[in-house]
Each structure stands twice: as structure tokens, then as C-alpha cells.
Amino acid sequence: MRRIRAEASWGLTRAYGFSGDLESAARCAREGAEISLWAGDQWVAAMIELTLGASYVLAERPAEGLAILEQALALMRECGDSFGRAAARLWMAIAHGDLGQRQHAAACVDDLLALCAANGYDFLLTRPSLLGPPDPRRAVPLLLAARTRSVHGDYAGRLLAGLGLGELQAHPGYQLRVQTLGAFRVWRGGQEIDARAWQRDKARQLFQLLVTRRGRWLQREEIVDLLWPQLGREAAGRDFKVALNALNKALEPSRAADTPAAYVARDGSAYRLRPEADLWIDSAAFTTSCAAGLSLLDSDMIAASADALRTALSLYAGDYLPDAAYEDWAGAERDRLRATFLRAADRLAAALTELGHDDEALEVCGRILAEDSCWERAYRLQMLVHARQGNRPQALRCYQRCAEALDAELGVAPAPATRDLHERIRRGDTSLPRVTDL
């Protein structure tokens, strides 16, 4: 009965350790390892030690983690477990890298890649797994370094290409995720960058500007004119340099001074976000999803289009960079994204109405009118859905709201198509127009 506690202790070690509770993880690991060795099961003991060592590395205590991982590696060798050896080497390479011990990290990576290539363990470096890092991108800097060496360089290059990161020259070990719609937030992997990490507002604003103009190089003079218009050239140049340093520190706090920045590229006096960077931006994903959904709709693939447009609209949490609402450089992008939202939402609402998803169609129409209270087709779709459901009073109220909004905002009456639909509903006509006729 005592023996069966060993695997449970291993699971608890991982659960506590990977969530940051090292004290509880160490307690469970001690109990599990003691039981495993008492029962003569070195493999479970090795797994427990490996998990505890990885927990210390995740908690940014790599030196302590290395001591434990060395024990795990020795036990894995005794057991003859090549996968366990590979996992131990991966965590040891990450720990050495965090400590700046590049030669030790390279030796671990060479052993790791040899084991992975020989045994088909590619997934350990490309996907989340029980023994690997929760975020596989922790291994990307190791693969980049290995790609430049003759040993296993081609294999490392193939793994990077499989991740879609084959063009990278630098990587911090995490993907940068940026929310620009409805709020401005940035995450390094799973950790959000808080306000203090930016050090100054202009660092955040500089990053927002680079995100907004990410398709081209920006000259330093253009940047300072946009962000420091009230300062003289010399003072603005000093402030720009300070803001840029703060920005790079916020995005890559652990980057060594002699390594290139993974996200902000420089060419003389010009700056931009690296197009190949491991960077996800919600507004870019929103635009891509809208284009895909509208393309499917144009091909009469209504159900597939609705799915793509749902995904797109779920990303639109509000206006672009609301904290830069009065900055001229953000205005055009804000207007473009808002127009894209309205067009995509309009097409989605019509598709949902055609598919008979009435409640969802009404919800999307509500979102459209919250953005633009004069969007007449949204009122017509609401009227059609309510009439089709037999709710004639509600359909007539939609028309009344439409007429009031158009008069208040634009001083005009509803369009003939809207008035015609209202009249047919008022008379109680049983024949209603098709969605495509609205």
C-alpha cells in the first residue's frame, strides 16, 4: 500500500512545482523519492527528481534546479530511459542558459538533439508535454544557437521551420502577445507586462506606435515628431533613446547586452518591429480572420464563413488603442479596424439570419448598432428576425428606433428598403423579403 503513493507524489510534485509552490513540491518529492527507492523503483524516483528540478528552473532558481537535475540524469542513465535523459538535458540546457553559461548549455543541447533525432522525440521541443516546459518556446533560443553550430544544425533548423520560426535570428524564449482592441495589454508568454515594467509612459507609446506602423521603417526624426512634438530636437532625441531602452527592457528583461533584440529592429536611424518576430497582435489576427471569413462567404460557403467571422469578432473587444484615442498616428488604424468590424459583423448577421440562427443574429446586430447607431441594415435584419418569429410589436419598435437614430444623428429619414419592410410588417403581410434582398 505504501508503494502506490510514489506516483501520486510525482503528480503532486508537478502540480505544486509548476504552479510555483516549491515548498509543497519539495515535500511531496522527498516522500515520493524515498518510497520509490525503498521499493527499488529508480525510474519513478528519477521522474520525481526531474520534475522537482524543472520546477526550480521555472521558478527562476536555475542553480538549485541544476543540482537536482544532475541527480535525475544519473538515475535516468541507470534506468536506461533515453526520453528521460532527453527531458533532463532540456531542462539543464534552459537552466545553464538562464545562468549565462553558454558552453554548458551548448553541451546539453548537443546531447539533447542527438537523443531527439535518434528516437523521434521532436515533440519534446515543439509541443507541450508532461516532462517538457509548459511553453515549448523556452527551447527556441537553444535551437537558434544549435542551428549555428555544425553538430545537429540542420536538425535544429528543421524544428524551427516546423514551428514557423525558421527566419528568426533572435528569440527570448516566449511569444509576445499584444492586445490593442478594447485595451492595451502585452504578455511575455503567460506573464503580463505590468505598468511598472514599462518604466515610463513614452516607452509604452513608442511600442504602440511601432505596432501601428509595423509594416514599414520609421525614421527617428519621424518618431520624435510624433511622440515629442513639443520638445526641441536635442531634448527629444535624448527622451527617445531613454524610451527605446525602457521599451527593450520591458519586452526582453533578460536579454544580454551583446545579443540582438528579438522584437525591435534598427537600421541606422530607422526602427521597426521585426516582421519575422514571434509576435501575435490581436488586430492583425482580427483582420486576417475577417478576410478569411468574407472570402468564404463570397464563395457561398455560408456555414464555414460564419465560423471564421465569429472567431474574428471575438477578437474585437473595442476601439483600437483606447488610451491613444487623441493621438493622430493611431486614428487611421482605429478607423480602418472599426470599418472592418462593421463590414464583417454586417455580413455575419446576414449569414446567421439566413442560417436561421436568430438569437445570435440579433446579438450581432446589437453589437453593430452599439458601434454605429445609424447602420440601417442591422435594423432591417432585426425587424426581419422579429417578424419571422411572430413578434410584430418588437419589429415595429426596431423601426422606430431606427427612425429616431437617423433623425437625431443625420437629420434624414430611413431608406426606402427600411420603410418598405416596416410597411409590410405593419400590414401583417405573410410574405417577407429574403435576407439577400435587405
C-alpha positions in Angstrom: 0.0 0.0 0.0 2.8 2.4 0.7 4.3 1.8 -2.8 1.3 3.2 -4.6 1.9 6.7 -3.0 5.0 7.1 -5.2 3.3 8.0 -8.5 0.8 10.2 -6.6 3.7 12.1 -5.0 5.2 12.6 -8.5 1.9 14.1 -9.8 1.7 16.3 -6.7 5.3 17.4 -7.2 4.4 18.6 -10.7 1.1 20.2 -9.8 2.7 22.2 -6.9 6.0 22.8 -8.6 4.8 24.0 -12.0 2.3 26.4 -10.2 5.2 27.9 -8.2 4.6 26.3 -4.8 8.2 24.9 -4.4 7.8 24.2 -0.7 4.9 21.8 -1.2 6.6 20.4 -4.3 9.8 19.6 -2.4 7.8 18.0 0.4 6.0 15.7 -2.0 9.2 14.9 -3.9 11.0 13.9 -0.8 8.2 11.5 0.2 7.8 10.1 -3.3 11.6 9.6 -3.9 12.0 7.9 -0.5 9.2 5.5 -1.3 10.4 4.8 -4.8 14.0 4.0 -3.7 12.7 1.9 -0.8 10.6 -0.1 -3.3 13.6 -0.4 -5.8 11.9 1.7 -8.5 14.6 4.1 -9.6 12.6 5.2 -12.7 9.8 6.8 -10.6 12.4 8.4 -8.3 14.1 9.8 -11.4 10.9 11.3 -12.7 10.2 12.9 -9.4 13.7 14.4 -9.3 13.4 15.6 -12.9 10.0 17.3 -12.1 11.3 19.0 -9.0 14.4 20.3 -10.8 12.3 21.6 -13.6 10.1 23.3 -11.1 13.1 25.2 -9.7 14.1 26.3 -13.2 10.5 27.5 -13.9 10.7 29.5 -10.6 13.8 31.3 -11.9 16.1 29.4 -9.4 18.2 27.6 -12.1 21.3 26.9 -9.9 19.2 24.9 -7.4 17.4 23.2 -10.2 20.6 22.1 -11.9 21.8 20.3 -8.7 18.5 18.3 -8.7 18.5 17.7 -12.4 22.0 16.2 -12.3 20.7 13.6 -9.9 17.7 12.9 -12.2 20.0 12.5 -15.2 22.2 10.0 -13.3 19.1 8.0 -12.3 17.8 8.1 -15.9 21.1 6.7 -17.2 20.9 3.8 -14.7 17.4 3.1 -15.8 18.3 3.3 -19.5 15.5 5.8 -20.2 16.6 7.8 -23.2 13.5 10.0 -23.2 14.0 10.9 -19.5 17.6 11.7 -20.4 16.5 14.0 -23.2 14.0 15.8 -20.9 16.7 16.2 -18.2 19.1 17.6 -20.7 16.4 20.1 -22.0 15.8 21.5 -18.5 19.5 21.6 -17.8 20.2 23.5 -21.0 17.5 26.0 -20.1 19.0 26.4 -16.6 22.5 26.9 -18.0 21.1 29.4 -20.5 19.4 31.4 -17.7 22.7 31.5 -15.8 24.5 32.7 -18.9 26.6 29.5 -19.1 26.6 29.2 -22.9 29.2 26.4 -23.2 27.4 24.2 -20.7 24.1 24.9 -22.3 25.5 24.0 -25.8 26.9 20.7 -24.4 23.4 19.8 -23.0 21.7 20.8 -26.2 24.0 18.7 -28.4 23.2 15.7 -26.2 19.5 16.6 -26.2 19.3 16.9 -30.0 21.2 13.6 -30.5 18.7 11.8 -28.4 15.7 13.5 -30.0 16.9 12.9 -33.6 17.7 9.3 -32.9 14.5 8.4 -31.1 11.9 10.7 -32.7 11.4 13.0 -29.7 10.8 16.1 -31.8 7.6 16.8 -29.9 9.7 17.5 -26.7 11.0 20.6 -28.4 7.9 21.7 -30.3 4.8 20.9 -28.2 3.7 21.0 -24.6 4.4 17.6 -22.9 4.4 16.1 -19.4 8.1 16.3 -18.9 8.9 19.4 -21.1 8.3 23.1 -20.4 4.6 24.3 -20.4 5.6 26.7 -23.1 7.7 24.9 -25.7 9.1 28.3 -26.9 11.5 28.1 -23.9 13.5 25.8 -26.2 13.6 28.1 -29.2 16.8 30.1 -28.1 18.5 26.8 -27.6 17.6 25.7 -31.2 18.7 29.0 -32.6 22.1 28.6 -31.0 22.3 25.0 -32.2 21.5 26.0 -35.8 24.7 28.0 -36.0 26.8 25.0 -34.9 27.9 22.2 -37.2 26.6 19.5 -34.8 22.8 18.9 -35.4 22.4 22.3 -37.1 20.2 21.1 -39.9 18.0 19.2 -37.4 17.6 22.3 -35.3 16.8 24.3 -38.4 14.1 21.8 -39.4 12.5 22.0 -35.9 12.5 25.8 -36.1 10.9 25.8 -39.6 8.2 23.4 -38.3 7.4 26.0 -35.7 7.1 28.7 -38.3 10.2 30.4 -36.8 12.8 29.5 -39.4 13.6 33.1 -40.3 14.4 34.1 -36.7 17.8 35.4 -35.7 16.9 36.1 -32.0 14.3 34.8 -29.6 13.7 35.4 -25.9 12.1 32.1 -25.1 8.5 33.2 -25.3 6.0 34.6 -27.7 5.0 38.3 -27.3 1.2 38.7 -27.3 -0.3 42.1 -27.8 -3.9 43.2 -27.2 -4.7 46.5 -28.9 -8.5 46.2 -29.2 -10.6 47.5 -26.2 -7.5 47.9 -24.1 -3.7 47.8 -24.4 -2.0 44.8 -22.8 1.1 42.9 -23.5 2.2 39.4 -22.4 5.6 37.8 -22.4 4.5 34.2 -22.8 2.0 33.8 -19.9 3.2 36.8 -17.9 1.6 40.2 -18.4 3.9 43.2 -18.5 2.7 45.5 -15.7 2.7 49.2 -15.8 5.9 49.5 -13.7 7.9 47.3 -16.1 7.5 49.9 -18.8 9.2 52.5 -16.5 7.7 55.4 -18.4 4.6 56.1 -20.5 6.6 57.1 -23.6 8.1 53.6 -23.7 4.6 52.1 -24.0 3.6 54.7 -26.5 6.7 54.1 -28.6 5.7 50.4 -28.7 2.2 51.3 -29.7 3.5 53.4 -32.5 5.7 50.6 -33.8 2.8 48.2 -33.6 0.6 50.7 -35.5 3.2 51.3 -38.2 4.6 47.8 -38.2 4.6 47.4 -41.9 7.4 49.9 -42.5 10.6 51.5 -41.1 10.2 54.7 -39.1 13.0 57.3 -39.0 14.0 58.6 -35.6 13.1 62.1 -36.7 9.6 61.0 -37.6 9.1 59.2 -34.3 10.2 62.1 -32.2 8.0 64.5 -34.2 5.0 62.2 -33.4 5.7 61.5 -29.8 7.7 64.6 -28.6 6.3 67.4 -30.8 6.7 70.0 -28.0 10.4 69.4 -27.4 13.5 70.6 -29.3 15.4 68.2 -31.5 18.2 67.5 -29.0 15.9 67.0 -25.9 13.5 64.8 -28.0 16.4 62.7 -29.1 17.5 62.1 -25.6 14.0 61.2 -24.5 13.7 58.8 -27.5 16.8 57.0 -26.5 15.6 56.6 -22.9 12.2 55.4 -24.1 13.7 52.9 -26.5 15.9 51.4 -23.8 13.0 51.1 -21.5 10.9 49.5 -24.2 13.5 46.9 -25.0 13.9 46.2 -21.3 10.2 45.7 -20.8 9.9 43.3 -23.8 13.2 41.4 -23.1 14.3 41.9 -19.5 16.8 39.1 -19.6 18.5 39.9 -22.9 22.2 40.1 -22.8 23.8 43.3 -24.0 25.7 41.6 -26.7 22.7 39.9 -28.3 20.3 41.4 -30.9 16.8 42.5 -29.8 14.2 40.0 -30.8 11.4 42.4 -31.5 12.7 45.9 -32.3 15.0 46.1 -35.3 17.3 49.1 -36.1 18.8 50.1 -39.4 20.9 53.2 -38.9 18.4 55.8 -37.6 15.3 53.8 -38.7 13.3 51.4 -36.5 10.6 48.9 -36.9 9.2 45.7 -35.4 10.9 42.7 -36.9 8.5 41.1 -39.4 9.8 37.6 -38.6 9.5 38.1 -34.8 7.5 35.6 -32.7 4.7 38.2 -32.2 0.9 37.9 -32.0 -1.2 41.0 -32.3 -4.9 40.8 -31.9 -5.7 43.5 -34.5 -3.6 41.6 -37.1 -5.3 38.3 -36.3 -8.7 40.1 -36.4 -8.0 41.5 -39.9 -6.8 38.1 -41.2 -9.8 36.3 -39.8 -12.2 38.8 -41.3 -10.6 38.5 -44.7 -10.8 34.7 -44.5 -14.5 34.7 -43.4 -15.5 37.2 -46.1 -13.7 35.2 -48.8 -15.6 32.1 -47.8 -18.8 34.0 -47.9 -18.1 35.2 -51.4 -17.6 31.5 -52.3 -21.1 30.7 -50.9 -19.6 28.7 -48.0 -22.0 30.3 -45.5 -21.6 28.0 -42.5 -17.8 28.0 -42.8 -17.8 31.7 -43.3 -19.9 32.2 -40.2 -17.4 30.2 -38.1 -14.5 32.3 -39.3 -16.3 35.6 -38.8 -17.4 34.5 -35.3 -13.7 34.0 -34.5 -12.8 37.4 -35.9 -15.5 39.3 -34.0 -14.5 37.6 -30.7 -11.2 39.4 -31.1 -12.8 42.8 -31.5 -13.1 43.9 -27.9 -13.5 47.6 -28.6 -11.7 50.5 -30.3 -8.0 50.3 -31.2 -5.7 51.6 -28.5 -8.3 53.5 -26.5 -5.5 55.1 -24.4 -4.2 56.7 -27.6 -7.7 58.0 -28.6 -6.4 61.5 -29.2 -3.2 60.6 -31.0 -3.3 61.4 -34.7 -1.0 58.5 -35.6 -3.5 56.0 -34.2 -6.6 57.4 -35.8 -6.4 55.9 -39.3 -5.8 52.4 -37.9 -8.7 52.8 -35.5 -11.0 53.9 -38.3 -9.8 51.1 -40.5 -10.4 48.4 -37.9 -13.8 49.8 -36.9 -14.9 49.8 -40.6 -13.6 46.2 -40.9 -15.6 45.2 -37.9 -18.8 46.8 -39.1 -18.5 45.2 -42.6 -17.7 41.7 -41.1 -20.4 42.0 -38.5 -22.9 43.0 -41.1 -22.1 40.0 -43.3 -22.1 37.7 -40.3 -25.5 38.9 -39.1 -27.0 38.4 -42.5 -25.4 34.9 -42.8 -26.8 33.9 -39.3 -30.2 35.2 -40.3 -30.1 33.1 -43.4 -29.0 30.1 -41.5 -31.9 30.6 -39.0 -29.6 31.4 -36.0 -32.0 34.2 -35.0 -30.8 34.9 -31.4 -27.2 35.1 -32.4 -28.1 37.3 -35.4 -29.9 39.7 -33.1 -26.9 39.8 -30.8 -24.5 40.6 -33.7 -26.9 43.3 -34.8 -26.8 44.8 -31.3 -23.0 45.0 -31.5 -23.2 46.7 -34.9 -25.6 49.3 -33.6 -23.5 49.9 -30.5 -20.7 50.9 -32.8 -22.9 52.8 -35.3 -26.5 53.6 -34.4 -27.2 54.6 -38.0 -26.4 51.2 -39.6 -29.7 50.6 -41.3 -29.2 47.1 -42.4 -28.8 46.0 -38.8 -32.2 47.4 -38.0 -33.7 45.7 -41.1 -32.3 42.3 -40.0 -33.6 42.8 -36.5 -37.1 43.7 -38.0 -37.0 40.6 -40.2 -36.0 38.2 -37.4 -38.6 39.5 -35.0 -41.3 39.4 -37.7 -40.3 35.9 -38.7 -40.6 34.9 -35.0 -44.1 36.4 -34.9 -43.0 39.3 -32.7 -44.6 42.1 -34.7 -44.6 44.7 -32.0 -40.9 44.3 -31.4 -40.2 44.5 -35.1 -42.1 47.8 -35.3 -40.2 49.1 -32.3 -36.9 48.4 -34.1 -38.1 50.6 -37.0 -39.0 53.4 -34.6 -35.5 53.2 -33.0 -34.0 53.4 -36.5 -36.0 56.4 -37.5 -35.2 58.2 -34.3 -31.4 57.5 -34.6 -31.3 58.6 -38.2 -33.1 61.8 -37.5 -31.0 62.6 -34.4 -27.7 61.8 -35.9 -28.0 62.6 -39.6 -31.3 64.5 -40.0 -32.6 62.0 -42.5 -35.5 59.5 -42.8 -35.0 55.7 -43.2 -34.1 54.4 -46.6 -36.9 53.1 -48.9 -35.9 49.5 -48.2 -36.4 50.0 -44.5 -39.7 51.9 -44.9 -40.9 49.1 -47.3 -40.1 46.4 -44.8 -41.8 48.4 -42.0 -44.9 48.8 -44.1 -45.1 45.1 -44.9 -44.7 44.2 -41.2 -47.3 46.8 -40.2 -49.8 45.4 -42.6 -49.2 41.9 -41.4 -48.0 40.6 -44.8 -47.1 37.0 -44.6 -44.5 37.3 -47.4 -41.3 38.8 -46.1 -38.2 39.6 -48.1 -35.2 37.3 -48.4 -32.1 38.2 -46.5 -30.3 38.8 -49.7 -32.9 41.5 -50.6 -32.2 43.5 -47.5 
